Amino acid sequence: MTFKSGTGLNAGQFRQLAKNGIGDPSNAYVHGMEWFEGRLYCGMTRNSFKLLKLFPPIDPPALDPWPVDVPPSVEDLDMQGQIWRWTPETDSWELAYRSPLIDGKHGKPAPRDLGYRGAKVFQGKSDEKPNLYVSTMSTVLRGCAAHVLRSEDGINFEPACEPGIGNDNISTFRELVEFDGYLYAPPAGEGIQFNSNRTGVIKRSNDPKPGNWEVAMDLGFGDPTNNGVFMMTTANDQLYAGTFNNYEGYQIWTTPPCGDGPLQWRKVIDKGAYRGPLSEIAMGMVEFNGALYVGSSIQNGGYDRTNLVGPAAGEIIRIHPDDSWDLLVGLPRDTPDGMKYPLSGIGPGFDNIFSGYTWRMCVHDGWLYVTTFDWSVFLQYAHRPSPTAKKLVDANSFEQMADVGGGFEMWRTKDGVNWMPVTINGMNNPYNYGGRTMVSTPKGLAVGTANVFGGKSPAKFASRWEYVENPDGGTEIFLGDPSHRTYTLPKAPAKRKEGVKVDIATTGATGYIGRHLVPHLLDAGYTIRSLTLPGTAKDIPEHPNHEVIEGYLEDSDILDQLVDGAEIVLHMAARLGGSCAVEPLRETNVEGTHQLLRACNRSDVLKRFVFSSSVAAYQNQFNDKEWPIHESHPLRVDGGQDLADYGMTKVAGENLARFYGRKHGYEHAILRFALVYGIGDPLVDSMVREQATDVDFGKSQGGDQMRQFVHIDDAVEVILRAMFQEEAKDETFNVAGPDVITYGDIGRMTRIAVGKATKEDLDPDRTRVWRRYVQQYDINKGKTKLGFRPSIPFSEGLRQIIEAAQADGDLPVASADSTPTFGGAGQLMQPEFAAQNDEVPTKTPGAPDPAHQDEVMQKAAN
């Protein structure tokens, strides 16, 4: 569980800085976010979905009931935008600024600013020091056009331009970008439209304080199909602008530095990177590793009903300084530059049809992070869901989809090709449907969400809906920091209880899990006594707090010595299924466990017995139609094969632990592990090093078997929780990872990572749209009772194994020029790509019965 800076953040390393709109659930979006003078500033937009109901677009979303309780009039809403700031030294928030009210156009007071969409630290010619500039959203109908504001102290904000910078119809400016001594402000909306405009042009100023702004482009770059400039950023000492174009797809324009002279714009990407209108908007843009990364989107959450575009999920491309480009995430297609395959092998939306936006991009500590908009939370209210969405809900249930994959996604990469999910469920809140903004700070990666469900949301009671307070509504803010842990192991007590001679007695300390677990206990000051097989004590590093005894589980005298005066006994030792005949398997796993428990029964100080069981206890009796398997599923003794024989021994061990614990008055905790993997594990690690690069790996019978492996770091964390948390008392828990993968996935991801991908590897497997919501094992009990949420997705664990193998010389390192090419244009195109939208195969892929942690995986993968 130890990560160093630069290894990338996982979900467990994000802590929640604020929820429920920082105490005001009307705060729905964190829009502009910036680090300024040692504090994190967050610009809020309020009551977004309530406003959408009161002022609907031409074709409003067909939702019934409406996702939030809406008052009869806009005057009943507090729409004054807010800016909050967080001080790290005190870990506290304060309201820094609130929009003033102005005389409205209809004789009633109106907020000048509905929200604050962009933020940038910039020093103009008249600024004595860097100032905080923010761009606003405004109600043109009721109040005035949008502004750019400036602040010297983060408390007092004043306009740095006239309303709309000379265009009274501009309702919002989006990003603020600094380039070549100028601050650039692209107008993103006009009138009641907050995403598009046909009259606004980019404005720039090198001295905003007195309001000196000038035009920085021709209208629409001279193309009337452009609906305005949506995003801007800098890369490779150039300024880039991405447009909104619902006719042919977004365009990317660039200009070199031109000083005070006119800019020299030229187009480098056309027609949505030749995907067409399904890549309507260039929404996310950032420089990373010497290239410009661009994420595409369709307005209104991925389905532009006004312009009849979509539904479809977003893509990601990469533009190099010479204007050449790669497709990274998306669909294969023929282009004027030849056939383009997604180099990651991942389809649109990271294989999620609900990811309508590739919303934000941010570089932090050597990694590129990308967040999405996921609209699946609205399915529960949808009146006319798409056929594919309906099939997904029918196959998985909305509740399962929301728990596993509802809410925004965050992915990260350090090369643009290999991607790892950080979260696929909105940081465990499906109402966080968007990762709206990110900023890299000295304290970590800050993330602000879009969550419009503050206040009352619909809840279903029998046959009716009723509005109730939503405890998960309102925007949330997270901070990713490698030093943060979801669980902190309690330190060993300074004084032991009477009769306690050693804190913990263990078996299996030399096993794969034990080798990773024991150091955490020793570092926390616990004393440990371990039983290990004769001749293996030398494999355990010497430590003054670690006593090692050599012997066997069948030796009662040795076991009495092991548990003498121990407060916790942790039993991890076992023979593996298929490693021996049935008789010795039962002697060790059943009779050995029985002997250990008999020794525990003779103890006067034992508090808890923790037993490492296996999902093999379910013994292949459940097929995929009965997934996910939860702890209350029956355990049958079927026999007849290695897996069932092993599973029987685990069922027997569990029953013995429960029986003796209740009879003799000590607690028990039982952990049913799926296959535990990581660097150096005996199965996945060797498979990756020795077989996975073979083009046929995982493609024969059994290659599509789905597995819910659990990473060693997560396995260690759940054991620690089971040892010390009161909530684990007399409970049984499934322990499995956050995602399900196949052996075919392992081969594909490995070959991509080492630069040996085939075109089949890069052609997205659209069945992953379905598989992302599948779980073999229900792990919700561990979430609710222990607070344990596995945080290491398989792709991250695989990355660690691959990089370790590359460092050892067992796998090649992909070269910078290893982009695969596969012959002539159109070679892989299929007719359905042109009309893909959100349609995928209608049949949920089948899967064989689940296997346990000790199955010999090579048999299934080859």
Buried (B, 14 or more C-beta within 10 A) or exposed (E): BEBEEEBBBBBBBBBEBBBBBBEBBBBBBBBBBBBBEEBBBBBBBBBBBBBBBBEEEEEEBEBEBBBBBBEEEBEEBEBBBBBBBBEBEEEEBEBBBBBEBBEBEEEEBBBBBBBBBBBBBBBBEBBEEBBBBBBBBBBBBBBBBBBBBBBBEBEEBEBBBBBBBBBEBBBBBBBBBBBBBBBBBBBBBBBEBBBBBEBBBBBBBBBBBEBBBEBBBEBBBEBEBBBBBBBBBBBBEBBBBBBBBBBBBBBBBBBEBBEEEEBEBEBBBBBBBBBBBBBBBBBBBBBBBEBBBBBBBBBBBBBBBBBEBBBBBBBBBBBBEEBEBBBBBBBBBBBEEEBBBBBBBBBBBBBBBBBBBBBBBBBBBEBBBBBBBBBBBBBBBBEEBBEBBEBBBEBBEBEBBBBBBBBBBBBBBBBBBBBBBBBBBBBBBBBBBBBBBBBBBEBBBBBBBBBBBBBBBBBEEEEEBEBEEBEBBBBBBBBBBBEBBBBEBEEBEEEBEEEBBBBBBBBBBBBBBBBBBBBBBBEBBBBBBBBBBEEEBEEBEEEEBBBBBEBBBBBEEBBBBBBBBBBBBBBBBBBBBBBBEEEEBBBBBBBBBBBBBBBBBEBEBBBBBBBBBBBBBBBBBBEBEEBBBEBEBEBBEBEEEBBBBBBBBBBBBBBBBBEBBEEBEBBBBBBBBBBBBBBBBEBBBBBBBBBBBBEEBBBEEBBBBBBBBBBBBBBBBBBBBBBBBEBBBBBBBBBBBBBBBBBBBBBBBBBBBBBBBBBBBBBBBBBBBBBBBBBBBBBBBBBEBBEBBBBBBBBBBBBBBBBBBBEEEBBBEBEEEBEBEBEEBEEBBEEEEEEBBBBBEEEBBEBBBBBBBBBBBBEBBB
